[in-house]
Amino acid sequence: MPHPDGAPSHKKILRTLFLPIVLPSSVTSDMSPIQNKLLTYRRCNEQQKILNQLLIDRALEAYRVSMEEKYDRDPVPPIPELPSTMNSEEKQRRTNYLFMKKRVQSNPMVPIQQQWLMSVLTLVPQSLMEGKGRELLTEKLLGEIIRDYEMSMKRCMVRNVLIKPDVKGLEDEEEAPLPLLPLGLDFSTPWHNSFIQAKNQMLSNLHILHPTMKTLLDFGCAAFSTFYIVDFSSFRLKGPVDCESLKTDVSLSCSKAEEKILNTWYQRVISLFTQENALKDVKLDQVDPFYNCVSMLMSNQLKELLRRTVEAFVKLFDPEDRNCLPLFQMELTLDENKMEFYPSFQDLEEAILFIVNRIGQTLQNIQTIRSWLMGGTTTLDAELPNHVIVWATSTLKKSIRDNLEGPKEYFENYVERYGWLVDGTAQARIERFEAEEHSFDEYTAFIDEFFTLKKEILSLPEKAHFPMICLNCEDLKQGLASNASTFAKMLMDRIVANHREQNEKICREFEAIKERALKVPETTEEMVEARAYIKKVKTKGIQDLLLRIKECYRQMDYFLDVFLFAPEDIALNATVLLWPKKINSIFDEHDDLVEQSKCKAEQELIHKCEKLMVELDRLARSVAEFEEYSELDCMQQYVADLRALQKRIQEADETVALINKEETLLEWQLSDFPLLNNLKVEIEPYQKLFHLILKWERAEKRWMDGTFLELNGESMEAEVDEFFREVYKASRPFQQKHKKIQQERKKTSQHRTAEEKTEEETKANPTLTMCSSVLEQIKDFKENIPTVTIFCNPGMRTRHWEQMSNIVGYDLTPDSGTTLRKVLKQNLAPYLEEFEAISVGASKEFSLEKAMHAMMETWGSISFNTSVYRESGVHILSAVDEIQAILDDQIVKTQTMRGSPFIKPFDKEIRVRQVLFLKNIIFICRITIMQESTNCVTALLFNLLMKCFH
């Protein structure tokens, strides 16, 4: 029958765990033997005996069979011996001991007697067996007793059978040999006095048994049995919470719980100890220990409350039961191109651990009863045990790590699939793509890739739900989608800019065609070029532009779906599409302008031809006037007139080229102007003659009135001869023309009178007359060249001018104002023969002087070189052969010059030069003798030279 309080009896517990238990003798002492035997009989015992006998018989049979097989089978091969380094004796002993120990422990043992367990249970007070959960506790304790009994039996068998060897590796083995003498119970009472003393001390100090303490325990049990500092039952029901809100709510709950405890439980405790009988039977000297006991009891109650609250919170994170697991709000954010959790895992862990710490900080300022009564400040020790904090922290951290694996994987999936949008990979791809040349379709394919990616990102769920985390991904989704849109916009801006640039280029080309087509040609060349340009544009240019416009239209069709054009872009697109229609009217207007310009150009060309013919007539008359030019004094003017006429002819020639060019452009037959070519031929002799006569007049003027001493007779004679030949050659065309005219006149003389014939014969050609005059002048001037040759000799010195002055009787030495014209006016022709002899002598002396100075200048560039003589280290002259050759040559020249009759003015100087030559020879010979002392010929030559010198 069950216990009235609902607690099961210990007999029922044993029946559920063990075999039937024999009642103790104290229970059966009042029964008769037959009743006793009947009560103690158990069918299970009989069955157990039969089973034991069967087991024994089977074991003996198995033993007999195994022994027979042992004798019948082949002997076991010997165990191979291993090297000592692999299997030492110490290792073998250790291995054998451990193996034997395992075998001994596996042997069957006598089980614990049920009577023993029954006796143990009868010693437990019935009050401790009552209560919820005591049945499970009893089973647990009995199981522990059985395990301890079995372990002790195994140890006893090991200690009884084996002796632990003293080898390395068995230090931790606890089995030791059994004692030599059996140990029994000591029933003496030497401890009785100390027991009585301890009992009295306990009776005097064991305040926990005081009735007030029991009341205090009842208060705590009533107040804290179902109470928690924080109510965690509704955490899951609140839905996702963020870390800061959770910390705020927990702090507020702790504050409210502490306030509630102070207003209820603490007030009841205070009222309990303020009663008169609160310290009943407490001696005065035991008041402080009593209040210490009260404080300890209150501290334990508060600690237990804190511990239960922490355990309740930790139990929320039980991995086997996730129904109560708190749900935290987290976000995946994109900040500065970095994907991350908000709050971070560290912040989440700190927030969860903050709850444990905040619970541990609660109820830390409650005064002790003694302090409250006496007005002190001492507080109860309600600090949460450290091992509880360590256990809670480690358990929560592990649970947090386990529950964050799902969000981590979800986040890593984002990173793996879309991380390239924010880590610079996409930017690098775009930069490489833009650096290369790609078509519009390739750009659109790349852009569509980003648009598809954006659509895929936005289609992802806004929130991801996990057992402990509600992960909001909206911010990350929007950021990644924004990045994809940004990259797509970068590429879109590029192709839009290209599209805009292409449209602008098409418009510029159409504008250029329009401007060129509607421009009024100013010249025939411009008209022809414009007509050819428009023709080319119509055949090829417009077709290319139409194809480009078609491509722009195709691109525009794509842009209308994905891009919003600005108003100016819309206007530009419309302009591009309307150009093909506008250009046709422009071409028609151009045709009208070209026709008008062609008519105008034809009229202007006719007018130019007429004007040119008039100009050629004038030029012909001007050329004919040159035949009348015969005044030598007006030659400067003649040349100027000739140049002006040449310039007009050149302009006419340019006009003819322009006319021919326009005729070619207008596709006319080219005009020919033979009169212009005749004028060029006719004017050429006059040009050559007039320039030659003018050059002669300027040269004569320079010679006659220029510095006299700068004249050179030889060059002057060559130039005069050249002038004579050129003038004569220039007069030949006029002579031939004159002869041709005379022959034509002879043919027509039959019809003329005698007087007309005589008049024509006597009439001379003015140009030929002018040429004859110039030739006569040249001949006359040539007679003055001997005078110039005599007086302008470069060898003339002051002594020569003195000799000439003595001949004529006055000073002839020229000065800066002397000219050839002045010299000729002195009529020195009678003295020229004498002057010529002086001039010839001056020339001879001048040549000797030049030779002497040339010899002196030769030595200025000669240098004496030295070299090391053999291995002596002494430097000697080298390469003196060339110097000796120069000396020999100059000695010969000096001897020859001294024999000349014209050496007198330089006799002294030439002698000094000869002495220097001899000294140089002596020096060279001396050096040679020092270098080659064995050369007798050289020594003899040196002696002869010394004698000659002296």
Beta strands, then each sheet from edge to edge (+ up, - down):
strand 1: 328-334
strand 2: 339-342
strand 3: 463-465
strand 4: 469-472
strand 5: 865-868
strand 6: 875-878
sheet 1: 2+ 1- 4- 3+
sheet 2: 5+ 6-
end
